[in-house]
Amino acid sequence: MIFLFKYYIIYLVYIMEGFSLKITLNPDKEVVKLIKEGLKKKDGYCPCRLGKKEEFKCICKEFKEQIDDPEFEGFCHCKLYYKSK
């Protein structure tokens, strides 16, 4: 069983390497700190938006759609995450 699990993990890594998706935190540590504090206060909802709608739950719907766009490169709405091409 361990043998099969080992090859399953290798297979998953192989598949994941086929994608060149890069999502990173904002390099500005102060921005990250402020946004994370806001997320805690709003129970995981974007602190930059009014209300607590499911589409505002971090990672928000807007950024998920931008992630799916191969031409998009940039920050999410609140500037916590950055997607590289």
Secondary structure as UniProt FT lines:
FT   HELIX           2..17
FT   STRAND          22..25
FT   HELIX           29..41
FT   TURN            42..44
FT   TURN            47..48
FT   HELIX           54..56
FT   HELIX           61..68
FT   TURN            70..71
FT   STRAND          74..75
FT   TURN            77..78
FT   STRAND          81..84
//
